[in-house]
Amino acid sequence: MKVDVRDVRRDDLHAVIAIDAAATGLAKPAYWRSVFRRYGDPDARARHFLVACGDGEVVGFVVGEVRDWEFGSPPCGWVFGIDVRADVREGGVGSRLLEAIAKRFRRAGVKKLRTMLARDNTLILSFFRSQGMMAAPFIPLEMDLQAAE
């Protein structure tokens, strides 16, 4: 399948929602509309929401942005959402999406790409490692706010 990566359009949201729901088991249309409002402007220089299209259909997406000086880190590109329809996985779609957003980050002068994922999400962990990503110098910490009351 020939795959093209382009900026998201409003009429792509139904496919993005379906791809995400198939992966997570939870449809989140309000969340994805919010993401589109924030990241769907193709003229935004630091925010990116891209889709992969094959055979006239959206088959994957990636969302990220350039953030700077958070946690003392120089500007870097953060990918906070990436997924590919299950029936086209292992066909290079995820790689194309990651390459496309990395290219945009490089144009913004960014030298590092980061993401965060659940420790038990072996599928996405394997994907990112296959792309050359490795453990970063930051350690995520969290606190259960209900237990702290």
Phi, psi and chi 1 to 4 in degrees:
 res  aa     phi    psi   chi1   chi2   chi3   chi4
   1 MET       -  130.8  167.1 -171.5  -25.3      -
   2 LYS   -79.8  130.2 -178.8 -177.8  179.7  -40.4
   3 VAL  -120.9  131.9  173.3      -      -      -
   4 ASP  -114.1  140.9  -66.1  -50.0      -      -
   5 VAL  -109.9  131.3  176.7      -      -      -
   6 ARG  -146.7  171.2   62.4  165.0  170.3   76.7
   7 ASP   -64.6  145.8  -68.9  -58.5      -      -
   8 VAL   -65.3  152.6   70.0      -      -      -
   9 ARG  -123.8  156.3  -60.9  176.7 -171.9  144.8
  10 ARG   -53.3  -40.1 -177.8  171.9  -61.3  -78.1
  11 ASP   -74.5   -0.7   59.4  -10.5      -      -
  12 ASP   -85.7  -14.6  -63.1  -32.0      -      -
  13 LEU   -58.7  -38.8  -77.9  179.9      -      -
  14 HIS   -59.2  -38.4   67.1  -77.6      -      -
  15 ALA   -71.7  -40.6      -      -      -      -
  16 VAL   -60.8  -45.8  168.5      -      -      -
  17 ILE   -60.3  -42.6  -67.5  164.5      -      -
  18 ALA   -66.6  -41.7      -      -      -      -
  19 ILE   -63.2  -46.0  -67.7  166.9      -      -
  20 ASP   -63.6  -44.3  177.0   62.4      -      -
  21 ALA   -63.2  -37.9      -      -      -      -
  22 ALA   -64.6  -34.5      -      -      -      -
  23 ALA   -80.8  -37.7      -      -      -      -
  24 THR  -100.7  -17.4   64.7      -      -      -
  25 GLY    79.7   12.3      -      -      -      -
  26 LEU  -142.8  118.1 -179.2   63.9      -      -
  27 ALA   -78.3  133.3      -      -      -      -
  28 LYS  -132.0   62.7  -55.9  179.4  -75.6  -83.3
  29 PRO   -60.7  -39.6   15.8  -25.0      -      -
  30 ALA   -63.9  -40.9      -      -      -      -
  31 TYR   -60.3  -48.9  167.7   76.9      -      -
  32 TRP   -68.6  -32.5  -75.0  107.0      -      -
  33 ARG   -64.1  -39.3  -75.5 -168.1  -62.4  -87.7
  34 SER   -63.6  -43.7  171.7      -      -      -
  35 VAL   -61.5  -42.3  169.8      -      -      -
  36 PHE   -61.5  -44.0  177.8   79.0      -      -
  37 ARG   -60.6  -37.8  -77.4 -169.2  -60.0  -85.3
  38 ARG   -83.5  -37.2 -176.3  173.1  170.1  135.5
  39 TYR  -114.5   -3.8  -65.8   87.0      -      -
  40 GLY   -85.4    2.6      -      -      -      -
  41 ASP   -83.8  110.7  179.2   -1.5      -      -
  42 PRO   -64.9  -14.6   19.4  -26.5      -      -
  43 ASP   -89.0   -7.6  -64.8  -34.8      -      -
  44 ALA   -68.8  127.4      -      -      -      -
  45 ARG   -82.4  -25.9  -58.8  176.4   90.2 -173.9
  46 ALA  -106.0  -14.5      -      -      -      -
  47 ARG  -115.5  139.0  -63.4  179.4 -179.1  150.6
  48 HIS  -140.6  134.3  -53.5  -76.6      -      -
  49 PHE  -135.6  106.6 -170.4  165.3      -      -
  50 LEU  -117.1  151.6  -51.0  174.5      -      -
  51 VAL  -124.9  151.5  -66.1      -      -      -
  52 ALA  -103.9  130.4      -      -      -      -
  53 CYS  -119.3  133.2  -62.0      -      -      -
  54 GLY  -139.9  135.3      -      -      -      -
  55 ASP    54.5   37.4  -63.5  -28.1      -      -
  56 GLY    77.2    8.7      -      -      -      -
  57 GLU  -127.2  150.2  -63.1 -179.7  -39.8      -
  58 VAL   -73.6  123.9  172.3      -      -      -
  59 VAL  -118.2   -2.2  -64.8      -      -      -
  60 GLY  -173.3  168.7      -      -      -      -
  61 PHE  -152.9  159.8   64.2   87.3      -      -
  62 VAL  -144.6  142.1   64.2      -      -      -
  63 VAL  -133.6  135.3 -175.1      -      -      -
  64 GLY  -168.4  176.6      -      -      -      -
  65 GLU  -156.1  161.2   69.6 -179.4  -45.5      -
  66 VAL   -86.8  127.2  174.4      -      -      -
  67 ARG  -124.7  146.9  -67.7 -173.7  176.2  177.5
  68 ASP  -134.3  141.3   47.1   11.5      -      -
  69 TRP    66.6   10.9  -53.4  113.1      -      -
  70 GLU   -72.0  135.7  -70.1  176.1  -39.6      -
  71 PHE    58.8   24.7  -46.2  108.0      -      -
  72 GLY    77.4   11.0      -      -      -      -
  73 SER   -90.1  134.0  169.3      -      -      -
  74 PRO   -59.0  166.5  -14.9   23.9      -      -
  75 PRO   -49.9  135.2  -25.7   33.6      -      -
  76 CYS  -147.8  160.2   64.2      -      -      -
  77 GLY   -91.4  130.3      -      -      -      -
  78 TRP  -111.0  128.0  -83.0   91.6      -      -
  79 VAL  -101.0  118.7  169.3      -      -      -
  80 PHE  -114.9    0.3   70.0   83.1      -      -
  81 GLY  -156.8  126.5      -      -      -      -
  82 ILE  -151.9  135.0 -173.9  167.9      -      -
  83 ASP  -160.8  155.4 -150.9  -19.8      -      -
  84 VAL  -133.0  141.4  173.6      -      -      -
  85 ARG   -55.3  136.0 -141.2  171.2   59.1 -166.3
  86 ALA   -56.7  -35.6      -      -      -      -
  87 ASP   -74.7   -7.9   63.4  -41.5      -      -
  88 VAL  -119.8    7.7  -62.5      -      -      -
  89 ARG   -63.3  155.7  -75.4 -167.4 -174.1  132.2
  90 GLU    69.2   15.9  -61.6 -175.0   20.7      -
  91 GLY  -107.8    9.2      -      -      -      -
  92 GLY    90.1    2.1      -      -      -      -
  93 VAL   -64.9  -46.7  176.3      -      -      -
  94 GLY   -60.9  -40.9      -      -      -      -
  95 SER   -61.8  -43.4  -62.9      -      -      -
  96 ARG   -61.9  -41.9  -67.4  -79.4  -45.3  -84.5
  97 LEU   -63.4  -46.0  -74.5  162.4      -      -
  98 LEU   -64.9  -40.2 -164.4   60.9      -      -
  99 GLU   -60.4  -42.1  -72.2  168.3   12.7      -
 100 ALA   -65.8  -43.6      -      -      -      -
 101 ILE   -72.5  -35.0 -158.4  163.8      -      -
 102 ALA   -61.9  -38.8      -      -      -      -
 103 LYS   -61.9  -41.5 -176.7  176.8 -179.4  179.2
 104 ARG   -67.0  -39.5  -68.5 -171.3 -178.5 -159.0
 105 PHE   -62.5  -43.0  -69.8  155.7      -      -
 106 ARG   -60.6  -42.0  -83.3 -170.1 -142.1   92.9
 107 ARG   -61.5  -27.0  -80.2 -162.9  -50.2 -116.1
 108 ALA   -84.3    2.1      -      -      -      -
 109 GLY    88.5   11.6      -      -      -      -
 110 VAL   -82.9  140.2  166.8      -      -      -
 111 LYS  -110.2   -9.5  -64.7 -179.9  178.0  153.0
 112 LYS  -131.0  146.2  -62.4  -83.3 -175.4 -172.7
 113 LEU  -120.2  132.2 -174.1  149.1      -      -
 114 ARG  -130.9  160.6  -67.0 -169.6  172.5  116.7
 115 THR  -153.3  174.3 -166.6      -      -      -
 116 MET  -138.9  142.8 -167.6  177.3  -47.0      -
 117 LEU  -147.8  162.1   52.1  111.7      -      -
 118 ALA   -69.0  136.3      -      -      -      -
 119 ARG   -55.6  -33.3 -178.2  176.2  -47.7 -154.4
 120 ASP   -92.5    5.0   61.4   -9.8      -      -
 121 ASN   -86.0   77.9 -169.3  -22.6      -      -
 122 THR   -66.5  -29.0   56.1      -      -      -
 123 LEU   -63.5  -52.8  178.2   65.2      -      -
 124 ILE   -72.0  -33.7 -165.1   70.6      -      -
 125 LEU   -60.9  -45.3  178.4   60.7      -      -
 126 SER   -61.8  -41.0  -65.1      -      -      -
 127 PHE   -60.9  -52.6  167.1   72.6      -      -
 128 PHE   -62.6  -38.6  -80.1  125.1      -      -
 129 ARG   -65.0  -36.9  -75.8 -165.1  172.1  153.3
 130 SER   -65.9  -19.5   77.3      -      -      -
 131 GLN   -91.4    1.3  -58.9  -58.6  -57.7      -
 132 GLY    96.9    6.0      -      -      -      -
 133 MET   -81.8  149.9  -66.2 -173.5   78.4      -
 134 MET  -143.8  176.4   61.5 -174.6   88.0      -
 135 ALA   -55.4  139.8      -      -      -      -
 136 ALA   -98.1  171.1      -      -      -      -
 137 PRO   -79.9    9.8   28.4  -34.4      -      -
 138 PHE  -110.5  148.1  -62.7   95.3      -      -
 139 ILE  -118.3  119.0  -60.7  170.4      -      -
 140 PRO   -73.7  137.7   24.6  -29.3      -      -
 141 LEU  -124.5  152.6  -57.9  172.4      -      -
 142 GLU  -148.5  162.5   69.0  178.3   38.7      -
 143 MET  -136.7  136.1  174.0 -178.3   11.9      -
 144 ASP   -77.6  108.7 -175.1  -15.7      -      -
 145 LEU   -69.1  -28.2  -64.9  176.9      -      -
 146 GLN   -70.1  -37.7  -69.7  179.0  -25.4      -
 147 ALA   -71.3  -24.8      -      -      -      -
 148 ALA   -81.5   -6.9      -      -      -      -
 149 GLU   -71.7      -  -72.3 -179.2  -11.8      -
